Amino acid sequence: MAGTWSSGGALATARNSLAGAGTQTAGLSFGGHSGGYSAVTEEYDGTSWSSGGALATAREGLAGAGTQTAGLSFGGHSGAYSAVTEEYDGTSWSAGGALATARNSLAGAGTQTAGLSFGGSTGAYSAVTEEYNGTSWSSGGALATAREGIAGAGTQTAGLSFGGYSGSNSAVTEEYDGTSWSAGGALATARRYLAGAGTQTAGLSFGGYAGAYSAVTEEYDGTSWSSGGALATARQALAGAGTQTAGLSFGGTTGSDSAVTEEYNIINPSISPSLSPSVSLSPSLSPSKSPSLSPSVSLSPSLSPSVSPSLSPSVSPSLSPSVSLSPSLSPSLSPSVSLSPSSPPGSTNYTKGNYVALPANDSDLKTFYSTQEITDVSTRNDVRVGQGALTEYTIHQYKDFATITTKATLDWQGQASYAPSSSTVYLQIYNRNTSSWETVASNNSANADTDFDMSASISSLTNYKDASNVISCRIYQLAP
């Protein structure tokens, strides 16, 4: 699912050829060109930029890595190609070990104590890679394609380089493993002087120059690039920070120095029930004798008054696909729940996971609910258990010991971050006789992040219990 850019707080000093580090809510911009070489440092808090400590050496075309409180700047141009490295502590810059090869228009990745520099120009296109250990730089494996105006992301042992210029705009992507670079999937749009963010398996490229100032954004999945939401302001020589799902772009040039800041967000749809399906196994039970069977109750069977509460653990799912399904359990008649796969008869399992295809059987899903998650979904409230997914099914599955009962009512209440009106949410029960899942309720009309209910009555549980009298239910949504 492609993200979108929205306006952030403008830089106090418009600049191009600057560098960046940090995150979308704790960003760092430094250096660049603004009528001359710049030493300006600014810190972003997710809303606005404020002044930070100035670089000791004003430079343009430098690169950066690290965080807002542990930043790293290196290379650039300040009348000559620069090998200067400086380290930021959140207040001021201090001298670090110099690059072995002075150059500008290079890229960076990693952290202050495990940094990576690559590419750039020394007057000729450079393939040089260097690794920083917090004190000094040492040689790394050379890029396969020497480039300047390159962008980067990732870490010292899982780096990503993309774009640039080597006689023409480049679409080349390379991946670093801590020793050498290997070919990755090419950018869809070749560009130079672009910016990047994210990791080797979840990268983000944006802006640059492709015959004109570019607004192009692309997302990398470790194999190939796909289109993302375009920048609102096309520009080159900008800087970036953050992640693929929470990126930050700032500065650059549109023909004049830019102070524009934009924030990129991918919202993974999430189904988050405050109540997992609440199973009422005693149709003849009067309300006064039936512990918390409201729709807010998660998948928690409630047995007849003649049955001891200890026989009925409460099953409460949480649906949370990013599309995230996140339910709430109802403590009702089950004082204790065991989540281990080897739970003894009479216990319940709550599991969740994201899958390319819906599981055909009711085997436990990838992740078991923790004890805390069971607690979190035990009552109707805003505390939910999520399960993220992107272009996959997000699923919460609930198993409950049904013992001597013949009927059941399933009630579920929750919400999804991706509107059910765009992708239907389904409630299903597993049929042991046909070895298949049956849809008993669904919602295709609710808005995103809005509570909705699903309910179904099962007149006979004969086909749904296993040999241990356990029934299985699940809630799922397909994330776009």
Kinemage of the C-alpha trace (Angstrom):
@kinemage 1
@onewidth
@group {chain A} dominant
@subgroup {mainchain}
@vectorlist {calphas} color= white
{ca met a 1} P 0.000 0.000 0.000
{ca ala a 2} L 1.629 3.269 -1.133
{ca gly a 3} L 2.040 6.014 1.429
{ca thr a 4} L 1.370 9.714 1.150
{ca trp a 5} L 3.350 12.872 1.879
{ca ser a 6} L 1.933 15.660 4.030
{ca ser a 7} L 3.325 19.049 5.007
{ca gly a 8} L 5.618 19.334 8.001
{ca gly a 9} L 7.175 22.353 9.681
{ca ala a 10} L 9.495 24.341 7.399
{ca leu a 11} L 13.249 24.528 7.986
{ca ala a 12} L 14.325 27.805 9.597
{ca thr a 13} L 17.100 28.064 6.986
{ca ala a 14} L 16.323 27.038 3.412
{ca arg a 15} L 19.216 24.976 2.031
{ca asn a 16} L 20.163 22.558 -0.702
{ca ser a 17} L 22.824 19.826 -0.697
{ca leu a 18} L 22.308 19.269 3.033
{ca ala a 19} L 22.349 15.997 4.979
{ca gly a 20} L 20.004 14.359 7.436
{ca ala a 21} L 19.651 11.702 10.122
{ca gly a 22} L 17.212 10.505 12.742
{ca thr a 23} L 13.490 9.812 12.530
{ca gln a 24} L 10.284 11.512 11.493
{ca thr a 25} L 9.664 12.741 15.040
{ca ala a 26} L 13.306 13.299 15.998
{ca gly a 27} L 15.049 14.440 12.819
{ca leu a 28} L 18.367 16.175 12.267
{ca ser a 29} L 19.399 18.408 9.355
{ca phe a 30} L 22.898 19.830 8.928
{ca gly a 31} L 25.167 21.576 6.473
{ca gly a 32} L 24.263 22.370 2.874
{ca his a 33} L 24.389 25.492 0.755
{ca ser a 34} L 22.470 28.698 1.316
{ca gly a 35} L 24.269 31.571 -0.381
{ca gly a 36} L 27.463 29.860 0.761
{ca tyr a 37} L 28.593 26.771 2.628
{ca ser a 38} L 26.355 26.210 5.645
{ca ala a 39} L 27.133 25.034 9.172
{ca val a 40} L 23.498 25.255 10.269
{ca thr a 41} L 22.051 22.357 12.269
{ca glu a 42} L 18.353 22.037 13.016
{ca glu a 43} L 16.401 19.502 15.075
{ca tyr a 44} L 12.869 18.333 14.226
{ca asp a 45} L 10.336 17.222 16.826
{ca gly a 46} L 7.630 15.995 14.478
{ca thr a 47} L 6.105 19.452 14.179
{ca ser a 48} L 8.774 22.128 13.867
{ca trp a 49} L 12.509 22.682 13.497
{ca ser a 50} L 14.659 24.375 16.159
{ca ser a 51} L 18.313 25.403 16.202
{ca gly a 52} L 20.964 22.870 17.101
{ca gly a 53} L 24.721 23.216 17.517
{ca ala a 54} L 26.517 24.423 14.371
{ca leu a 55} L 28.941 22.198 12.448
{ca ala a 56} L 32.578 23.048 13.078
{ca thr a 57} L 33.186 22.950 9.306
{ca ala a 58} L 30.548 24.427 7.009
{ca arg a 59} L 30.008 22.112 4.028
{ca glu a 60} L 27.670 21.223 1.186
{ca gly a 61} L 27.217 17.851 -0.484
{ca leu a 62} L 27.968 16.005 2.759
{ca ala a 63} L 26.322 12.831 4.047
{ca gly a 64} L 24.868 11.792 7.377
{ca ala a 65} L 23.891 8.863 9.586
{ca gly a 66} L 22.733 8.125 13.099
{ca thr a 67} L 20.141 9.823 15.275
{ca gln a 68} L 19.234 13.264 16.568
{ca thr a 69} L 21.257 12.718 19.728
{ca ala a 70} L 24.041 10.637 18.168
{ca gly a 71} L 24.508 11.971 14.662
{ca leu a 72} L 27.366 11.600 12.196
{ca ser a 73} L 28.328 13.973 9.366
{ca phe a 74} L 31.092 13.248 6.846
{ca gly a 75} L 32.555 14.388 3.561
{ca gly a 76} L 31.223 17.201 1.424
{ca his a 77} L 32.777 20.264 -0.164
{ca ser a 78} L 33.993 23.451 1.481
{ca gly a 79} L 36.214 24.986 -1.182
{ca ala a 80} L 37.803 21.585 -1.668
{ca tyr a 81} L 36.689 17.982 -1.326
{ca ser a 82} L 36.309 17.291 2.375
{ca ala a 83} L 37.282 14.315 4.538
{ca val a 84} L 35.931 15.959 7.698
{ca thr a 85} L 33.858 13.799 10.043
{ca glu a 86} L 31.936 15.242 12.983
{ca glu a 87} L 29.885 13.596 15.729
{ca tyr a 88} L 26.774 15.152 17.275
{ca asp a 89} L 25.626 14.531 20.847
{ca gly a 90} L 22.318 16.332 20.701
{ca thr a 91} L 23.893 19.666 21.574
{ca ser a 92} L 27.163 20.167 19.739
{ca trp a 93} L 29.441 18.675 17.097
{ca ser a 94} L 32.945 17.358 17.852
{ca ala a 95} L 35.698 16.076 15.595
{ca gly a 96} L 35.635 12.438 14.489
{ca gly a 97} L 38.119 10.418 12.446
{ca ala a 98} L 38.636 11.730 8.906
{ca leu a 99} L 37.520 9.818 5.818
{ca ala a 100} L 40.372 8.088 4.017
{ca thr a 101} L 39.059 9.515 0.710
{ca ala a 102} L 37.794 13.094 0.661
{ca arg a 103} L 34.702 13.467 -1.529
{ca asn a 104} L 31.331 15.159 -1.910
{ca ser a 105} L 27.886 14.163 -3.171
{ca leu a 106} L 28.303 10.855 -1.340
{ca ala a 107} L 25.742 8.904 0.689
{ca gly a 108} L 25.631 7.468 4.177
{ca ala a 109} L 23.892 4.904 6.361
{ca gly a 110} L 24.168 3.306 9.771
{ca thr a 111} L 24.883 4.840 13.146
{ca gln a 112} L 27.427 7.078 14.838
{ca thr a 113} L 29.444 4.069 15.994
{ca ala a 114} L 28.810 1.862 12.943
{ca gly a 115} L 28.587 4.209 9.991
{ca leu a 116} L 28.836 3.586 6.250
{ca ser a 117} L 29.898 6.022 3.518
{ca phe a 118} L 29.830 5.243 -0.204
{ca gly a 119} L 30.054 6.784 -3.629
{ca gly a 120} L 30.434 10.495 -4.349
{ca ser a 121} L 32.888 12.511 -6.369
{ca thr a 122} L 36.596 13.192 -6.036
{ca gly a 123} L 36.611 14.986 -9.379
{ca ala a 124} L 35.773 11.588 -10.829
{ca tyr a 125} L 32.882 9.295 -9.955
{ca ser a 126} L 33.744 7.319 -6.842
{ca ala a 127} L 33.026 3.694 -5.888
{ca val a 128} L 34.773 4.028 -2.524
{ca thr a 129} L 33.065 2.541 0.532
{ca glu a 130} L 34.289 3.187 4.067
{ca glu a 131} L 33.133 1.866 7.428
{ca tyr a 132} L 33.208 3.911 10.662
{ca asn a 133} L 33.612 2.350 14.107
{ca gly a 134} L 33.055 5.457 16.208
{ca thr a 135} L 36.690 6.484 15.986
{ca ser a 136} L 38.096 5.907 12.504
{ca trp a 137} L 37.173 4.911 8.957
{ca ser a 138} L 38.405 1.734 7.256
{ca ser a 139} L 38.005 0.432 3.711
{ca gly a 140} L 34.909 -1.528 2.764
{ca gly a 141} L 33.944 -3.255 -0.476
{ca ala a 142} L 33.733 -0.939 -3.471
{ca leu a 143} L 30.447 -0.184 -5.223
{ca ala a 144} L 30.021 -2.076 -8.480
{ca thr a 145} L 28.982 1.195 -10.156
{ca ala a 146} L 30.801 4.394 -9.225
{ca arg a 147} L 28.334 7.264 -8.795
{ca glu a 148} L 27.881 10.739 -7.375
{ca gly a 149} L 24.616 12.329 -6.278
{ca ile a 150} L 23.745 8.945 -4.788
{ca ala a 151} L 21.361 8.125 -1.916
{ca gly a 152} L 21.478 5.492 0.784
{ca ala a 153} L 19.701 3.748 3.642
{ca gly a 154} L 20.133 0.844 6.045
{ca thr a 155} L 23.004 -0.145 8.280
{ca gln a 156} L 26.721 -0.866 8.065
{ca thr a 157} L 26.085 -4.573 7.554
{ca ala a 158} L 22.868 -4.245 5.536
{ca gly a 159} L 23.265 -1.102 3.466
{ca leu a 160} L 21.370 0.111 0.417
{ca ser a 161} L 22.621 2.474 -2.317
{ca phe a 162} L 20.450 3.739 -5.167
{ca gly a 163} L 20.320 6.291 -7.929
{ca gly a 164} L 22.997 8.891 -8.655
{ca tyr a 165} L 24.916 9.993 -11.716
{ca ser a 166} L 27.700 8.324 -13.672
{ca gly a 167} L 27.573 10.106 -17.021
{ca ser a 168} L 23.783 9.821 -17.016
{ca asn a 169} L 21.105 9.491 -14.382
{ca ser a 170} L 21.350 6.117 -12.697
{ca ala a 171} L 18.680 3.605 -11.652
{ca val a 172} L 21.277 1.258 -10.142
{ca thr a 173} L 20.537 -0.238 -6.722
{ca glu a 174} L 23.143 -2.147 -4.738
{ca glu a 175} L 22.948 -4.005 -1.430
{ca tyr a 176} L 25.812 -4.208 1.084
{ca asp a 177} L 26.343 -7.148 3.443
{ca gly a 178} L 29.178 -5.693 5.500
{ca thr a 179} L 31.795 -6.911 3.035
{ca ser a 180} L 30.689 -6.390 -0.550
{ca trp a 181} L 27.971 -4.866 -2.716
{ca ser a 182} L 25.643 -6.920 -4.918
{ca ala a 183} L 22.998 -5.916 -7.434
{ca gly a 184} L 19.498 -5.075 -6.227
{ca gly a 185} L 16.361 -4.202 -8.162
{ca ala a 186} L 16.684 -1.075 -10.322
{ca leu a 187} L 14.760 2.111 -9.591
{ca ala a 188} L 11.781 2.622 -11.879
{ca thr a 189} L 12.898 6.232 -12.422
{ca ala a 190} L 16.622 6.936 -12.795
{ca arg a 191} L 17.537 10.024 -10.774
{ca arg a 192} L 20.440 11.913 -9.289
{ca tyr a 193} L 20.649 14.058 -6.148
{ca leu a 194} L 17.731 12.162 -4.609
{ca ala a 195} L 17.299 11.265 -0.930
{ca gly a 196} L 16.623 8.063 0.959
{ca ala a 197} L 15.420 6.539 4.214
{ca gly a 198} L 14.598 3.164 5.737
{ca thr a 199} L 16.375 -0.172 5.566
{ca gln a 200} L 17.749 -2.608 3.024
{ca thr a 201} L 14.475 -4.542 2.948
{ca ala a 202} L 12.151 -1.568 3.430
{ca gly a 203} L 13.795 1.362 1.676
{ca leu a 204} L 12.397 4.683 0.507
{ca ser a 205} L 13.717 6.896 -2.317
{ca phe a 206} L 12.291 10.325 -3.109
{ca gly a 207} L 12.926 13.477 -5.094
{ca gly a 208} L 16.011 14.136 -7.203
{ca tyr a 209} L 16.553 15.202 -10.776
{ca ala a 210} L 15.397 13.190 -13.798
{ca gly a 211} L 15.564 15.769 -16.573
{ca ala a 212} L 13.459 17.987 -14.315
{ca tyr a 213} L 12.992 18.331 -10.581
{ca ser a 214} L 11.390 15.090 -9.431
{ca ala a 215} L 8.560 14.337 -7.001
{ca val a 216} L 8.889 10.581 -7.570
{ca thr a 217} L 8.794 8.332 -4.512
{ca glu a 218} L 9.585 4.613 -4.655
{ca glu a 219} L 9.418 1.885 -2.003
{ca tyr a 220} L 11.886 -1.029 -1.868
{ca asp a 221} L 11.023 -4.460 -0.461
{ca gly a 222} L 14.473 -6.024 -0.620
{ca thr a 223} L 13.982 -7.142 -4.209
{ca ser a 224} L 12.264 -4.472 -6.276
{ca trp a 225} L 11.026 -0.887 -6.197
{ca ser a 226} L 7.348 0.063 -6.494
{ca ser a 227} L 5.615 3.424 -6.773
{ca gly a 228} L 4.914 5.414 -3.636
{ca gly a 229} L 3.012 8.651 -3.164
{ca ala a 230} L 4.603 11.649 -4.905
{ca leu a 231} L 6.206 14.519 -3.012
{ca ala a 232} L 4.013 17.628 -2.913
{ca thr a 233} L 7.062 19.706 -3.899
{ca ala a 234} L 9.387 18.290 -6.567
{ca arg a 235} L 13.032 19.062 -5.740
{ca gln a 236} L 16.602 17.807 -5.891
{ca ala a 237} L 19.570 17.947 -3.514
{ca leu a 238} L 17.226 17.356 -0.574
{ca ala a 239} L 17.833 15.213 2.517
{ca gly a 240} L 15.914 12.423 4.184
{ca ala a 241} L 15.478 10.546 7.450
{ca gly a 242} L 13.189 8.008 9.092
{ca thr a 243} L 11.715 4.790 7.763
{ca gln a 244} L 9.708 3.564 4.804
{ca thr a 245} L 6.479 3.884 6.749
{ca ala a 246} L 7.387 7.121 8.561
{ca gly a 247} L 9.772 9.075 6.342
{ca leu a 248} L 10.948 12.672 6.417
{ca ser a 249} L 12.127 14.866 3.515
{ca phe a 250} L 13.513 18.388 3.913
{ca gly a 251} L 15.347 21.129 2.073
{ca gly a 252} L 16.675 20.872 -1.464
{ca thr a 253} L 16.226 23.131 -4.453
{ca thr a 254} L 13.369 23.893 -6.811
{ca gly a 255} L 15.532 26.439 -8.660
{ca ser a 256} L 15.858 28.298 -5.395
{ca asp a 257} L 16.774 26.982 -1.963
{ca ser a 258} L 13.890 25.156 -0.287
{ca ala a 259} L 12.780 25.043 3.344
{ca val a 260} L 10.004 22.548 2.590
{ca thr a 261} L 9.551 19.620 4.960
{ca glu a 262} L 7.250 16.712 4.164
{ca glu a 263} L 6.313 13.634 6.170
{ca tyr a 264} L 5.637 10.246 4.556
{ca asn a 265} L 3.297 7.756 6.143
{ca ile a 266} L 2.076 4.312 5.197
{ca ile a 267} L -0.866 3.380 7.366
{ca asn a 268} L -1.132 -0.380 7.545
{ca pro a 269} L -4.813 -1.164 7.888
{ca ser a 270} L -5.552 -2.631 11.233
{ca ile a 271} L -8.549 -4.446 12.591
{ca ser a 272} L -8.643 -3.860 16.226
{ca pro a 273} L -11.564 -5.307 18.110
{ca ser a 274} L -12.184 -4.170 21.611
{ca leu a 275} L -14.042 -7.423 21.998
{ca ser a 276} L -13.152 -10.663 20.435
{ca pro a 277} L -16.018 -12.887 19.445
{ca ser a 278} L -17.888 -13.578 22.576
{ca val a 279} L -19.320 -17.073 22.568
{ca ser a 280} L -22.347 -17.727 24.699
{ca leu a 281} L -22.726 -21.456 25.089
{ca ser a 282} L -25.835 -21.452 27.230
{ca pro a 283} L -28.833 -20.193 25.256
{ca ser a 284} L -31.207 -20.864 28.114
{ca leu a 285} L -29.123 -18.912 30.569
{ca ser a 286} L -30.833 -15.834 31.938
{ca pro a 287} L -28.946 -12.526 31.731
{ca ser a 288} L -28.626 -12.381 35.460
{ca lys a 289} L -26.856 -15.731 35.520
{ca ser a 290} L -24.682 -15.139 32.501
{ca pro a 291} L -21.374 -13.398 33.248
{ca ser a 292} L -20.468 -10.632 30.818
{ca leu a 293} L -21.939 -11.749 27.553
{ca ser a 294} L -22.150 -8.245 26.083
{ca pro a 295} L -20.858 -7.640 22.554
{ca ser a 296} L -17.820 -6.156 24.165
{ca val a 297} L -16.957 -9.595 25.471
{ca ser a 298} L -14.265 -11.269 23.522
{ca leu a 299} L -14.528 -14.841 22.355
{ca ser a 300} L -15.347 -16.044 25.746
{ca pro a 301} L -17.874 -18.822 26.106
{ca ser a 302} L -20.157 -18.582 29.018
{ca leu a 303} L -21.439 -21.875 30.416
{ca ser a 304} L -24.731 -22.618 32.116
{ca pro a 305} L -24.955 -21.861 35.846
{ca ser a 306} L -24.728 -25.525 36.684
{ca val a 307} L -21.288 -25.718 35.120
{ca ser a 308} L -18.329 -24.683 37.216
{ca pro a 309} L -16.506 -21.565 35.894
{ca ser a 310} L -13.268 -23.474 36.021
{ca leu a 311} L -14.511 -25.565 33.109
{ca ser a 312} L -14.877 -22.653 30.752
{ca pro a 313} L -11.745 -20.722 29.851
{ca ser a 314} L -12.480 -17.495 28.055
{ca val a 315} L -11.403 -17.147 24.492
{ca ser a 316} L -10.965 -13.671 23.332
{ca pro a 317} L -9.424 -12.776 20.048
{ca ser a 318} L -7.847 -9.676 18.879
{ca leu a 319} L -7.920 -8.755 15.279
{ca ser a 320} L -5.330 -6.451 14.093
{ca pro a 321} L -4.106 -6.383 10.527
{ca ser a 322} L -1.940 -3.615 9.836
{ca val a 323} L -4.606 -4.605 8.483
{ca ser a 324} L -4.442 -5.284 12.250
{ca leu a 325} L -7.079 -7.158 14.216
{ca ser a 326} L -7.044 -6.518 17.848
{ca pro a 327} L -9.674 -7.906 20.198
{ca ser a 328} L -10.455 -7.848 23.831
{ca leu a 329} L -11.107 -10.955 25.909
{ca ser a 330} L -13.853 -11.284 28.391
{ca pro a 331} L -12.653 -12.762 31.685
{ca ser a 332} L -16.118 -14.058 32.385
{ca leu a 333} L -16.051 -17.739 33.318
{ca ser a 334} L -12.448 -18.536 32.752
{ca pro a 335} L -10.055 -17.674 35.536
{ca ser a 336} L -6.966 -18.861 33.737
{ca val a 337} L -5.944 -19.293 30.135
{ca ser a 338} L -2.993 -21.326 28.924
{ca leu a 339} L -1.529 -20.164 25.615
{ca ser a 340} L 1.043 -22.845 25.040
{ca pro a 341} L 0.534 -25.112 22.042
{ca ser a 342} L 0.512 -28.076 24.381
{ca ser a 343} L -2.318 -26.760 26.531
{ca pro a 344} L -4.312 -29.493 28.245
{ca pro a 345} L -7.956 -30.192 27.362
{ca gly a 346} L -10.203 -27.422 28.623
{ca ser a 347} L -7.789 -24.579 27.901
{ca thr a 348} L -7.987 -22.016 25.135
{ca asn a 349} L -5.429 -20.730 22.660
{ca tyr a 350} L -5.409 -17.276 21.142
{ca thr a 351} L -3.087 -16.837 18.209
{ca lys a 352} L -2.512 -14.319 15.433
{ca gly a 353} L -0.533 -13.881 12.259
{ca asn a 354} L -0.404 -12.471 8.760
{ca tyr a 355} L -0.520 -14.787 5.756
{ca val a 356} L -0.390 -14.513 1.971
{ca ala a 357} L -3.161 -17.122 1.792
{ca leu a 358} L -5.786 -17.955 4.401
{ca pro a 359} L -4.901 -21.145 6.320
{ca ala a 360} L -7.266 -23.956 5.335
{ca asn a 361} L -7.232 -25.602 8.770
{ca asp a 362} L -7.366 -24.344 12.348
{ca ser a 363} L -3.759 -25.031 13.318
{ca asp a 364} L -2.421 -22.417 15.712
{ca leu a 365} L -1.182 -19.285 13.962
{ca lys a 366} L 2.365 -17.927 14.031
{ca thr a 367} L 2.165 -15.981 17.289
{ca phe a 368} L 0.557 -16.909 20.591
{ca tyr a 369} L -1.015 -14.173 22.680
{ca ser a 370} L 1.087 -13.345 25.699
{ca thr a 371} L -0.402 -13.362 29.182
{ca gln a 372} L -0.409 -9.574 29.078
{ca glu a 373} L -2.227 -9.539 25.748
{ca ile a 374} L -4.890 -11.813 27.190
{ca thr a 375} L -5.270 -9.287 29.987
{ca asp a 376} L -5.309 -6.383 27.551
{ca val a 377} L -8.303 -7.775 25.673
{ca ser a 378} L -10.197 -9.011 28.712
{ca thr a 379} L -12.597 -6.065 28.831
{ca arg a 380} L -14.176 -3.623 26.406
{ca asn a 381} L -11.859 -0.642 26.271
{ca asp a 382} L -9.340 1.039 23.999
{ca val a 383} L -6.524 -1.385 24.830
{ca arg a 384} L -6.125 -3.712 21.859
{ca val a 385} L -3.817 -6.393 20.554
{ca gly a 386} L -2.730 -5.711 17.017
{ca gln a 387} L -1.535 -7.814 14.146
{ca gly a 388} L -0.041 -5.987 11.198
{ca ala a 389} L -0.163 -7.014 7.578
{ca leu a 390} L 0.463 -5.444 4.199
{ca thr a 391} L -0.976 -7.048 1.056
{ca glu a 392} L -1.660 -10.102 3.234
{ca tyr a 393} L -4.449 -11.451 5.420
{ca thr a 394} L -4.325 -10.367 9.030
{ca ile a 395} L -5.889 -13.026 11.241
{ca his a 396} L -6.809 -13.570 14.887
{ca gln a 397} L -7.862 -17.090 15.844
{ca tyr a 398} L -9.599 -18.160 19.048
{ca lys a 399} L -10.021 -21.676 20.434
{ca asp a 400} L -12.354 -22.419 23.313
{ca phe a 401} L -13.358 -25.522 25.267
{ca ala a 402} L -17.135 -25.873 24.740
{ca thr a 403} L -17.807 -28.988 26.893
{ca ile a 404} L -21.473 -30.095 27.321
{ca thr a 405} L -23.379 -27.537 25.281
{ca thr a 406} L -25.130 -27.721 21.933
{ca lys a 407} L -25.603 -24.098 20.854
{ca ala a 408} L -23.564 -20.911 20.742
{ca thr a 409} L -23.878 -17.208 20.001
{ca leu a 410} L -20.834 -15.391 18.638
{ca asp a 411} L -20.608 -11.657 19.245
{ca trp a 412} L -17.665 -9.462 18.253
{ca gln a 413} L -17.005 -5.765 18.480
{ca gly a 414} L -13.939 -3.942 17.245
{ca gln a 415} L -12.540 -1.625 14.612
{ca ala a 416} L -10.180 -1.689 11.633
{ca ser a 417} L -7.659 0.929 10.580
{ca tyr a 418} L -8.471 0.049 6.969
{ca ala a 419} L -12.169 0.611 6.403
{ca pro a 420} L -14.268 -2.568 6.128
{ca ser a 421} L -16.188 -0.654 3.446
{ca ser a 422} L -13.035 -1.048 1.343
{ca ser a 423} L -11.987 -4.529 2.544
{ca thr a 424} L -14.546 -6.743 4.284
{ca val a 425} L -13.922 -8.126 7.771
{ca tyr a 426} L -15.097 -11.726 8.271
{ca leu a 427} L -16.052 -13.795 11.330
{ca gln a 428} L -15.749 -17.555 10.755
{ca ile a 429} L -16.098 -20.838 12.647
{ca tyr a 430} L -14.268 -24.048 11.743
{ca asn a 431} L -16.409 -27.025 10.624
{ca arg a 432} L -14.761 -30.290 11.731
{ca asn a 433} L -17.068 -32.354 9.541
{ca thr a 434} L -16.120 -30.616 6.268
{ca ser a 435} L -12.630 -29.542 7.432
{ca ser a 436} L -13.326 -26.015 6.262
{ca trp a 437} L -14.002 -22.520 7.601
{ca glu a 438} L -17.547 -21.168 7.405
{ca thr a 439} L -18.331 -17.452 7.322
{ca val a 440} L -21.028 -16.660 9.884
{ca ala a 441} L -20.849 -12.848 9.870
{ca ser a 442} L -19.100 -10.042 8.048
{ca asn a 443} L -18.952 -6.263 7.803
{ca asn a 444} L -18.394 -4.319 4.585
{ca ser a 445} L -19.815 -0.952 5.589
{ca ala a 446} L -17.935 0.389 8.615
{ca asn a 447} L -15.502 3.275 8.355
{ca ala a 448} L -11.855 3.071 9.392
{ca asp a 449} L -11.062 3.343 13.120
{ca thr a 450} L -14.730 3.102 14.053
{ca asp a 451} L -16.250 0.440 16.323
{ca phe a 452} L -18.568 -2.066 14.663
{ca asp a 453} L -20.257 -5.310 15.712
{ca met a 454} L -20.682 -8.755 14.200
{ca ser a 455} L -22.911 -11.476 15.607
{ca ala a 456} L -23.991 -14.997 14.671
{ca ser a 457} L -26.012 -17.797 16.266
{ca ile a 458} L -24.859 -21.409 15.911
{ca ser a 459} L -27.881 -23.640 16.446
{ca ser a 460} L -25.837 -26.810 16.800
{ca leu a 461} L -22.156 -27.235 17.643
{ca thr a 462} L -22.087 -30.880 16.566
{ca asn a 463} L -19.965 -30.216 13.471
{ca tyr a 464} L -17.728 -27.653 15.136
{ca lys a 465} L -16.304 -29.412 18.216
{ca asp a 466} L -13.191 -31.529 18.042
{ca ala a 467} L -12.620 -34.668 20.100
{ca ser a 468} L -11.749 -32.487 23.106
{ca asn a 469} L -14.864 -30.312 22.696
{ca val a 470} L -12.853 -27.355 21.417
{ca ile a 471} L -14.330 -24.948 18.876
{ca ser a 472} L -12.270 -22.571 16.694
{ca cys a 473} L -13.253 -19.114 15.455
{ca arg a 474} L -11.288 -16.509 13.570
{ca ile a 475} L -11.596 -12.938 12.339
{ca tyr a 476} L -9.692 -11.710 9.343
{ca gln a 477} L -9.278 -8.917 6.799
{ca leu a 478} L -7.217 -8.658 3.636
{ca ala a 479} L -4.785 -5.757 3.858
{ca pro a 480} L -4.290 -3.899 0.560
